[in-house]
Amino acid sequence: MTLDAPHCEADDDYRQALADGWLPIREVARRTGVNPVTLRAWERRYALVVPQRTPKGHRLYSQEQIERIQAILTWLARGVAVSKVRALLDNGAAPAASKGASPWDELLQHCVESVARINERQLDELFNGALAIYPAQTLCEYLMLPLLEQLEWRWQGQFGAQLERVFFHTWLRSKFGTRLYHHKRQQRGAPLLLVNQSELPLEPGLWLSAWLASSAGCPLEVFDWPLPPGELALAVERLSPRAVLLYSSQALNLSQLPRLLAGVDCPRLLAGAAAHIHHEELAGMSLHLAGSPLEAMQCLQELDLFNGEQA
């Protein structure tokens, strides 16, 4: 590929590069789960993956760079700080379990302290800083889910627990709701319909699941309130979703579930603690089960629901 071609030939160079197997950043994001903002941050701040550029500045990635991104994700999953990954890659070290304290521990503690102080600005800054350099799935697994777990332990019988819970859950829905709104304006195709089927007015697992799916390029519709039997089928009729994901961290009224799902002819998922609570009772139903937002994401990927636009 000629990168110093005249400007008038730029579009031809770009098309030829794609024909030769180079990948644009959006396709790389779809294949790896690392969004374009994070890929650019890895390039600028750490020189982890440096793509080729066309005369018009389009970033293009090779298959070898895709494999390098996968290796980066493996190191991050081992608890290695992103600032240390390049040296490990360049030295040809094989990913292994990290020793000593996790780089997530300090960030996690600072987030807990921000919630305890009801400090929205600090919590925002901590999350935004991590989001700039870590993919959504890594951030969910190593920060958000452990943070939720630690906060739930903290809130057991403690004075002020409801204040902290309402603050954190409101922040989380506002934070991810804003991101989903902007993503939605850029995404096309049949949406994934997510419904809060618990009695919690703010279901954090629902919003984490929505965030992960949206970060993978999937258009969404999120209903943060239970739908009665009959109206879920009405929503499906009007939205024609690629799938329906019900989320609940509480036990469900199983006697209403068949009526709720009647007329829903697309793939159906139940995620959250309810999937574990009712695992045996739901074994005979045509319903995919996922105990967490990460498991829900894996299930959606296995169903090939993120493979391009769906009509």
N, C-alpha and C positions, 0 to 999 in steps of 0.2 A: 504494500500500500504506500502510495506517495503522499507524504504529509505536507510537502511544500509546493503542491500543485497550485496553479493560478486560481484566483477566487471564483472565476466563472465555471471552473471544473469541480467546485466543491461538492455540489449535489451528486454528480456522477461518481466522485470518489467515495462518498458515503454509501451510495447504493452498491458500488462494487465491493466495498469492505464488508457489507452485510452479506453479499453473495459469496464472499470468500470465507464466511464463517465467523466474522467478528460480531460481537453482540452489543447492542446499545444498553445504556444504563438501566432503562426500565425493564428490559428482559432479564438482565442480571439480577435486579431486585426481585423479580418474580421467581426466578429459579433458586435463589439463595435465601430469600426472606429478609435480606438486608436492604433497607430502604435507601433511595438515592441520596438523601441528606447525610446518612451515616457513611455511605461509600465515599462521598466527597470529603467528609471530615477525616476519614481514614487516610485519604490521599493527601490532603493539605497539612494535617497536623502530625501524621506519623509516617507518611510515605509507605503505608502498608501495601496498597495496591495502586499502582500508577498506570492508568490506561493510556492507550494511544489517543491522539486527537486529530480530527479532520481539520482542514483549513477554516471551517466555520466553528470549530471548538467542540464538536460533538465528541463525547467520550465513547470509546470502543474497547471492549474487553475480549481477551482470548479465552479459550477453554482452559489453558493453564492458569489463568488468573481466576477463573471460576473455582478451580481446585484449590488455589491459594486462599480464597475467601472461605471455603469450607474448612481449611486447616485453621484459619483464624478463629472461626466459630468453635472449633474443637478446643483450642487453647482457652478461649473465653469460658467455655463450659467447664474447664478444669480449674477455674478460679484464678487464672493469670490476668493481671492488669493489662489493659490494651496497650499501654505505653511500653510494655516489655515483650510484646508478641513479635515484633519485627526481628529482634535479635535472635529469638528462638527459631523463626522461620529461616533466616539467612544462614544460621549455623546448622540447619538440617536436623534439628532435634526432633525426636518423635514425641508427640503429645503424650504426656503421662500425668498422673494425678499430682496436683501441686502439694507442696509441703508448707506447713506453717499457717498463719492466719490468712483468711480469704480477704482479697481487696474489697469485697462487698461488706465486710463487717462494719467498717467505720462509716460507710455511707448509710447502711441500715440504721445504725445507732443515731446518726444525725437526723434521719427522717423521723424516728421515734420521738426524739427530743423536740422536733418541730411540731409534731402533732400534740405533744404534751403542753407546749407553749401556745397552741392555737396560732402558730406563725405561718400564715399562708405564703407570704413572700419567700421565706426561707425554704419551705417545702417545694415551692415552684422552682426555685433556683437549683436545688439539689436534683430534682427530677429532670429539669431541662438540660442540666449539665450532663447527666448520665445518658439521656436520650440522644444527645448530639454525637455520642461515640459508640453506643451499644445498640444492636438491633432490638426490636420490640420483644421478640421471643426470649432473647437472653435476659433482657431487663425484667420481663415478667417472671421468669423462672428464678432469678437470683436476687431480685430486689422486691418486686411488688407482692408476690405470693408469700415470701418470708416475712415481709412487713405486715401483711394482713394477719398472718399467724401470730406474730409477736404481739401485735396490738390486741388481738382477741384474748391472749393470755393476760395482758396488762389490764384489760377491762373487766376481769372477773372480780366482782365485788368491790371495786374501787370507787370511792367518791369522785365524781367528775367524769366517770366512764361514758355516760351518755352524751355529755358535752363533747368529748373527744371523738366519739363514734360519729355523731352527726356532723361534726366539722370535717372529719377525714372523708366520710362517704360523700358528703356534698362536694368537697374539693375534687374527689376522684371523678364523680359524674360530670362536674363542670369541666374538668381538664380534658377528659376523653371525649365528652360531648362536643366540645369546641373543635377538637382535632377531627372527629368523625364528620362534622358538618363541612369542614373545608375539603376533606378527602372526597366526600360524597359529590361535591360539585365537579370533581375531576374524573369520576368513575362512571362507567356505562355498563349496561347489561342488567340482567335479572338480579334483584337483590337477595341477600341472605336475610331472612326475617328472624330477629331475636326477640323473644318475649320473656319478661320477668314473670314466672309462674309461681313465685313465692309470695308471702304476705309482707315481706320487707319492702318498705317504700324506696329504699336505696339498696340495690343488690350489687355489691362490688364485683362479684364473679361475672355477672352479665356484662358489665362495662369493660372488664379485662378481656373477655371473649370477643366483644365487639372491636376493641382496639387491635387485638391480634389479627382478626380477619380483615379489618380495614387496612392495616399495615401490609397485608399480603396482596392488596389491590382489589379486594372484594367489595362491591357496593353493598350497603346495608340499609335496613329499616329496623329501628330499635323501639320496642314498646316496653317502657319501664313500669308496666302495670299488668296484672293478670287479665286474660281474656276469658269470658265465659264460654261454655260449650256452644257451638254454632257460629260464634263471631270469629273464631280463629279460621274456620273454613271460609268465612266471608272475606277476611283479610287476604287469604291465599287466592281467592277468586279475583280480587281487585289488584293485587300486587304481582301475581304469577312469580313467586320467589323461586330461586334455585334450590332452597332448602329452608326448613323451619327448625330453629334451635330454641327449645324451652330451657330456661335456667331456673334452678331453685336450690337453695342451700337448706331447705326445710323439707319435711315429709309432705307428700302430696295426698290429695283425696283420690285414691286410685279408682273409686267407683265412677268418678267423672271423667277419667282419662280417655276411655274409649269414645265417649261422646265428644270430648274436646278434639280428638284427632280425626273424627269422622269427616270425610270430605277433603282431608289434607293428603293429596296424591303425590307430593314431592318428598324427597328424603327428609326424615324426621329424626331429630336428636333430642335427647334429654341430658343436660349437663348439670354439674353441681353435686352437692352431697346427696340429693334425692336419687341420683343414679346408683349410689352405693346402698342407700337405705332400702330401695325397692328392687335391688338387682334380681333377686330370685323371682319376685312376682311379675317382673317385666320380661322375663326370659323368653316367653312365647310370643311377644308382640314384635311387630315390624318397627322397631325403634332402636336407634343406635344410642349407646350409653357412654358418657364421658364424665369422669369424676371431677375434673378441673378444667379451667380455661385452656391449659396446655394440651390436655387430652382431647378436648373438643376441637382444637386446631388440628391435631393429628388426624382425628376422624374425618374432618372436612377435607383435609389433603388426600387421605386415602380414598375418599369418594370422588376425587378429582374435580372438586367444586371451585378451585381457584385457577383452573386451566383456561385462561382467556375469558372473553366476554361470553355470557350465555343469554340467549334470547328468552 
